[in-house]
Amino acid sequence: MDPADRATLVENAQAILRENDRGGYTVPTRGLYPFQWNWDSCLTALGLGHQDEDRAWREIETLLAHQWPDGMVPHIVFHVPDEGYFPGPEIWRTNRPVPTSGITQPAVAGFAVRRLFERARDPAMAAERARPLLAAIDRWHQWFFAHRDPAGEGLVAIIHPWESGRDNSIDWDEALARVPTDGIEPYTRRDLQHADAAHRPTNAEYDRFVWLLERFRGLGWDNARLHDDSPFQVVDPGFNAILIRSCRDLAVLAERLGDAKLAARNHAFAEHGLVAMAGLWSVTDGQYLARDRTTGRLVGSRSVGGLLAAFAPIPQDRARALGHRIETLAGRSRHLVPSHDPADPRFDAKRYWRGPVWLIVNYMIADGLAAAGEAAIAARIRADSIDLITRSGFAEYYDPLTGEPCGGDRFTWTAAMVLEFLETSGEQAGEPG
């Protein structure tokens, strides 16, 4: 890349991070998402770390300060009132000192904290900041296996599509169809005031999202009951890969900081999960698939969730197969990595997680593939990501066929991932844990 072009990208990315900074936390983008989101913040912290390490640590500290007593870290923290978003705290009614949502999101914090620690220019400060976070993240990991893996199989289920971070993925269609829509309170979607309706989940999907929220609210947000009560229980390979990777990274960091007990517990979580992940592999599809826990069947949906499994330290032959799948997708898509296979008739190039490219997913897939020795395809994903940004700006996501920017604009984690790709491509050849 030309040095001047690179400098311009860095300057623009840093400007977006400053623009969306609210002091102790960032918002994903103005208007569409005016609060603090869980995995957004953890991944954004990596970008913040390139310009201000203290601010990067504070991003994660602010999120974990709102951890629930049972260990759950909610997916939204409503720091300040804003009527421009639905569903807001008046809908969730979780009864927290600072309002939060009542569900969680991908547990990427362990990975982010280890990466911030290992990059730290001030190791003593990093150790001081990391130690209290270890305990909080460990409690979150224990919460997952206690409340979302009741049979002890080593893999956790999501009980609401929003928990996955891939809200309207084709992976959820079958399970979501079992969710009723009767009896929900009238509501007005606010997202359509900020983004094209053709880029967002449908009203039918939103009705089911809201039904699940109201059902869980009616149970008092009692996590001991929500999993078994939910008609939506899906074991997502991408979600579990992120959790497994974070368990492994937390364990390695705990060893370095002298907490052998915490390290052993998280190593055990990771190893159990890696063994169980084998049950999500589809030889026919050449990738991992989600499993509907209600029916026990794998879901016939070749989405990016199955490719995101590369983020965990999966067997090398499986990582190689995922690299081959992505090469196949490259023949069907102008830009990598589409969130669904364009050969599937359900593919929708502009509708959120049913086709578009997302830079945070590209980052995690490339990171995992590079660590597994699949350097060429990882480098291609990184280069394609930067090319996409150069052509189309810092959008929330992109049409993989045309590169058209979709969703929100001047998006925080997109900017953070650009900084990651530009500043740390050499780091992505290391072993993930």
C-alpha positions in Angstrom: 0.0 0.0 0.0 1.2 3.5 -0.8 2.4 5.2 2.4 0.2 8.2 1.8 -2.9 6.0 1.4 -2.0 4.1 4.5 -1.6 7.3 6.5 -5.0 8.5 5.3 -6.7 5.3 6.3 -5.1 5.4 9.8 -6.1 9.1 10.2 -9.7 8.4 9.2 -9.9 5.3 11.5 -8.6 7.2 14.5 -11.0 10.1 13.8 -13.9 7.7 13.9 -12.8 6.2 17.2 -12.6 9.7 18.7 -16.0 10.7 17.2 -17.7 7.7 18.8 -15.8 7.9 22.1 -18.0 8.7 25.1 -15.2 8.9 27.7 -15.2 5.4 29.3 -16.9 3.6 26.4 -17.5 3.9 22.7 -20.8 3.6 20.8 -20.8 1.6 17.6 -22.0 4.6 15.6 -24.1 7.7 16.2 -27.8 7.4 15.9 -28.3 3.7 15.0 -26.5 2.3 18.1 -26.2 5.0 20.9 -25.1 2.7 23.8 -22.2 0.4 24.7 -22.3 -3.1 23.1 -20.4 -6.0 24.5 -18.3 -7.5 21.8 -18.1 -4.2 19.9 -16.3 -2.7 22.9 -13.8 -5.6 23.3 -12.8 -5.6 19.7 -12.8 -1.8 19.6 -10.3 -1.8 22.5 -7.8 -3.4 20.2 -8.0 -0.4 17.9 -7.9 2.1 20.7 -4.7 0.4 22.0 -2.7 1.6 19.0 -3.2 5.2 20.1 -3.9 5.1 23.9 -3.4 2.0 26.0 -5.0 3.5 29.0 -8.2 4.2 27.0 -8.2 0.7 25.6 -8.1 -0.9 29.0 -10.8 1.5 30.2 -13.1 0.3 27.4 -13.2 -3.2 28.7 -13.2 -2.2 32.4 -16.3 -0.1 31.8 -18.1 -3.1 30.2 -17.1 -5.5 32.9 -18.1 -3.1 35.6 -21.7 -3.9 34.7 -21.4 -7.7 35.0 -24.4 -9.3 36.7 -24.0 -10.9 40.1 -24.4 -14.4 38.5 -21.5 -13.7 36.2 -23.3 -12.7 33.0 -21.9 -9.8 31.0 -24.9 -8.2 29.2 -24.8 -7.4 25.5 -25.9 -3.7 26.0 -25.2 -1.2 28.7 -27.5 1.8 28.6 -25.3 4.4 30.2 -27.4 7.4 29.2 -31.0 7.8 28.1 -31.6 7.8 24.3 -35.0 7.4 22.8 -33.6 6.7 19.3 -33.1 3.0 19.9 -35.5 0.1 20.3 -35.6 -1.9 22.5 -34.3 0.4 25.2 -34.1 -0.1 29.0 -37.8 0.5 29.5 -38.4 -2.6 27.4 -35.8 -4.8 29.0 -36.6 -3.9 32.6 -33.7 -5.8 34.1 -33.6 -3.8 37.3 -29.9 -3.1 37.3 -28.3 -0.1 38.9 -27.3 1.1 35.5 -29.8 -0.4 33.0 -28.6 -3.2 30.8 -30.1 -5.8 28.4 -30.8 -9.2 29.8 -28.9 -11.4 27.4 -25.2 -11.7 26.5 -23.0 -11.7 23.4 -19.9 -13.5 22.1 -17.3 -13.8 24.8 -14.3 -12.2 23.1 -13.0 -10.3 26.2 -10.5 -13.0 27.1 -8.9 -12.8 23.7 -8.9 -9.0 23.7 -7.3 -8.7 27.2 -4.5 -11.2 26.4 -3.7 -9.3 23.1 -3.7 -5.9 24.9 -1.4 -7.4 27.6 1.1 -8.8 25.1 1.3 -5.6 23.1 1.7 -3.4 26.1 4.4 -0.7 26.0 4.2 -0.6 29.8 4.1 -4.2 31.1 3.7 -3.2 34.7 0.7 -1.1 34.0 -0.8 -3.9 31.8 -0.4 -6.5 34.5 -2.1 -4.1 37.0 -5.0 -3.6 34.7 -5.3 -7.2 33.6 -5.4 -8.9 37.0 -8.9 -7.8 38.1 -10.3 -8.4 34.6 -9.1 -12.0 34.7 -11.4 -12.8 37.6 -14.4 -11.1 36.0 -13.9 -12.8 32.6 -13.4 -16.2 34.4 -16.8 -15.7 36.2 -18.4 -15.0 32.8 -16.9 -18.2 31.4 -18.1 -20.2 34.3 -21.6 -18.6 33.9 -21.7 -19.8 30.3 -21.0 -23.4 31.1 -23.3 -23.4 34.1 -26.3 -21.8 32.4 -25.9 -22.5 28.7 -24.5 -26.0 28.8 -26.7 -27.8 31.2 -25.8 -31.3 30.0 -22.1 -30.6 30.2 -21.3 -31.3 26.6 -18.6 -28.6 26.4 -20.5 -26.3 24.0 -23.0 -23.6 24.9 -26.2 -22.6 23.3 -27.5 -19.1 22.5 -31.1 -18.6 23.4 -31.8 -15.4 21.4 -30.4 -14.6 17.9 -29.1 -11.3 19.3 -26.7 -13.2 21.5 -24.8 -14.5 18.5 -24.0 -11.0 17.2 -25.3 -12.4 13.8 -28.9 -11.4 14.5 -30.7 -12.5 11.3 -28.4 -15.3 10.1 -29.9 -18.0 7.9 -28.6 -20.4 10.6 -31.5 -19.3 12.9 -34.4 -19.6 10.4 -35.6 -23.0 11.4 -35.3 -22.5 15.2 -36.7 -19.0 15.0 -39.8 -20.3 13.1 -40.8 -22.1 16.3 -40.9 -18.8 18.2 -44.5 -17.5 18.3 -45.4 -13.9 17.6 -48.8 -13.6 19.4 -49.3 -11.4 22.4 -46.3 -9.2 22.1 -46.7 -5.5 23.1 -46.9 -3.0 20.2 -43.5 -1.5 19.3 -41.9 0.9 16.9 -38.6 0.0 15.3 -36.0 2.8 15.6 -33.3 1.2 13.4 -35.3 1.9 10.2 -35.0 5.6 11.0 -31.2 5.3 10.6 -30.7 2.6 8.0 -32.3 1.2 4.8 -35.0 -1.3 5.7 -33.6 -3.6 2.9 -30.4 -3.8 4.8 -32.0 -4.8 8.2 -33.8 -7.8 9.7 -37.4 -8.1 8.6 -40.4 -7.2 10.8 -41.3 -10.9 11.0 -37.9 -11.6 12.5 -38.2 -8.6 14.9 -41.6 -9.9 16.2 -39.8 -13.1 17.2 -36.9 -11.3 18.7 -39.3 -9.2 20.8 -41.4 -12.3 21.8 -38.3 -14.0 23.2 -37.3 -10.8 25.1 -40.7 -10.5 26.7 -40.8 -14.2 27.6 -37.4 -13.9 29.4 -38.5 -10.7 31.1 -41.6 -12.6 32.3 -39.3 -15.1 34.0 -37.6 -12.3 35.8 -34.3 -12.7 33.8 -33.6 -15.8 35.9 -30.7 -17.4 34.1 -31.3 -20.7 35.9 -34.5 -21.0 33.9 -34.0 -19.2 30.6 -32.2 -21.9 28.7 -34.6 -24.7 29.2 -37.6 -22.4 28.7 -36.5 -20.9 25.4 -37.9 -22.4 22.2 -34.8 -21.1 20.6 -31.6 -23.0 21.6 -28.8 -23.1 19.0 -25.2 -24.3 19.4 -23.4 -21.9 17.1 -19.8 -22.9 16.0 -18.7 -19.3 15.7 -20.0 -18.3 19.1 -18.4 -21.4 20.7 -15.1 -20.8 18.9 -14.9 -17.3 20.3 -15.6 -18.7 23.8 -13.0 -21.5 23.4 -10.4 -19.1 22.2 -11.1 -16.7 25.0 -10.9 -19.5 27.6 -7.5 -20.5 26.1 -6.2 -17.0 26.0 -7.4 -16.3 29.5 -5.7 -19.4 30.8 -2.4 -18.5 29.2 -2.5 -15.0 30.6 -3.5 -16.3 34.1 -0.4 -18.6 34.0 1.8 -15.6 33.3 0.2 -13.6 36.1 0.4 -16.5 38.6 -3.2 -17.7 39.0 -2.8 -21.4 38.4 -6.3 -22.3 39.5 -8.0 -19.9 37.1 -5.7 -21.0 34.3 -6.5 -24.7 34.9 -10.2 -24.1 34.9 -10.1 -22.2 31.6 -7.7 -24.7 29.9 -10.3 -27.4 30.9 -13.2 -25.4 29.4 -11.2 -24.9 26.1 -10.1 -28.5 25.8 -13.6 -29.9 26.5 -15.0 -27.5 23.9 -12.5 -28.4 21.2 -13.3 -32.0 21.6 -17.1 -31.3 21.4 -16.6 -29.0 18.3 -15.9 -32.1 16.3 -19.6 -32.9 16.5 -20.4 -29.8 14.5 -18.2 -30.7 11.5 -19.9 -31.6 8.3 -17.8 -33.6 5.8 -20.4 -32.9 3.1 -20.2 -29.1 3.6 -16.5 -28.9 4.3 -17.1 -26.7 7.3 -18.7 -26.5 10.8 -22.5 -26.1 11.0 -24.8 -24.9 13.8 -26.8 -27.5 15.7 -30.4 -27.0 16.8 -30.3 -28.2 20.4 -34.1 -28.7 20.4 -34.0 -31.2 17.5 -30.4 -32.4 17.9 -29.8 -31.9 14.2 -27.2 -29.9 12.4 -28.6 -26.9 10.5 -28.2 -27.0 6.8 -26.8 -23.5 6.5 -23.3 -22.8 5.3 -22.8 -19.5 7.0 -19.7 -17.6 8.1 -20.4 -18.9 11.6 -19.0 -22.2 10.6 -15.9 -20.5 9.1 -15.4 -18.4 12.2 -14.6 -21.7 14.0 -11.1 -21.1 12.6 -10.6 -18.5 15.4 -10.3 -21.4 17.9 -7.3 -23.7 17.9 -9.1 -26.3 15.8 -7.2 -29.3 14.2 -5.0 -28.2 11.4 -6.7 -30.3 8.8 -10.0 -28.6 9.7 -8.4 -25.2 9.4 -7.1 -26.2 6.0 -10.5 -27.3 4.9 -12.0 -24.0 6.0 -9.4 -22.2 4.0 -10.5 -24.2 0.9 -14.1 -23.2 1.6 -13.2 -19.6 1.7 -11.3 -20.0 -1.6 -14.5 -21.5 -3.1 -16.5 -18.5 -1.8 -14.0 -16.2 -3.4 -15.1 -17.6 -6.8 -18.7 -16.6 -6.0 -18.1 -13.3 -4.4 -16.1 -10.2 -5.3 -15.2 -9.5 -1.7 -14.3 -11.8 1.2 -15.7 -13.2 3.5 -19.5 -13.2 2.7 -21.6 -14.0 5.8 -23.4 -16.6 3.7 -22.7 -18.7 0.7 -23.8 -16.8 -2.4 -24.8 -20.2 -4.0 -27.5 -20.6 -1.4 -30.9 -19.3 -2.7 -31.5 -17.7 0.7 -28.4 -15.5 0.3 -29.2 -11.8 0.4 -26.2 -9.6 -0.4 -27.4 -6.5 1.5 -29.5 -7.8 4.4 -27.3 -7.7 7.5 -26.0 -11.2 8.3 -27.6 -13.1 5.4 -24.8 -12.2 2.9 -22.8 -9.1 3.7 -19.1 -8.9 4.6 -18.2 -7.8 8.1 -14.6 -6.7 9.0 -14.7 -8.0 12.5 -15.4 -11.5 11.2 -12.7 -11.2 8.6 -10.3 -10.2 11.3 -11.0 -13.2 13.5 -11.0 -15.7 10.6 -7.7 -14.4 9.3 -6.2 -14.4 12.8 -7.1 -18.1 13.3 -6.1 -19.2 9.8 -2.7 -17.5 10.0 -2.1 -19.2 13.4 -3.0 -22.6 11.8 -0.4 -22.1 9.1 -2.9 -21.0 6.4 -1.0 -17.8 5.7 -1.9 -17.3 2.1 -5.7 -17.2 2.5 -5.3 -15.2 5.7 -3.3 -12.6 3.9 -5.9 -12.5 1.1 -8.6 -11.8 3.6 -6.6 -9.0 5.2 -5.8 -7.5 1.8 -9.4 -7.8 0.6 -10.6 -6.1 3.8 -8.3 -3.1 3.3 -9.3 -2.8 -0.4 -12.9 -2.8 0.6 -12.4 0.0 3.1 -10.4 2.0 0.6 -13.2 1.7 -2.0 -16.2 2.0 0.2 -15.3 3.7 3.5 -15.9 2.7 7.1 -19.4 1.2 6.9 -21.0 -1.3 9.3 -21.0 -4.0 6.6 -20.7 -4.4 2.8 -22.4 -6.1 -0.1 -19.9 -8.9 -1.1 -20.9 -8.7 -4.7 -20.5 -5.0 -5.4 -18.7 -3.6 -2.3 -21.6 -1.2 -1.6 -21.5 0.1 2.0 -24.5 -0.9 4.0 -26.0 -0.3 7.5 -24.5 2.3 9.7 -21.8 4.7 8.6 -18.5 5.7 10.3 -18.6 2.5 12.3 -16.4 2.1 15.4 -15.3 -1.5 15.1 -14.7 -1.3 11.4 -12.3 1.5 12.1 -10.7 -0.5 14.9 -10.2 -3.5 12.6 -8.6 -1.3 9.9 -6.1 -0.3 12.5 -5.6 -3.9 13.5 -5.0 -5.0 9.9 -2.7 -2.1 9.1 -0.7 -2.1 12.3 -0.4 -5.8 13.3 -0.5 -8.0 10.2 2.8 -9.6 11.3 1.3 -10.6 14.6 -1.2 -12.9 13.0 1.2 -15.7 12.3 1.4 -16.5 16.0 -0.2 -19.5 17.8 -3.7 -18.7 19.3 -3.1 -19.8 22.8 
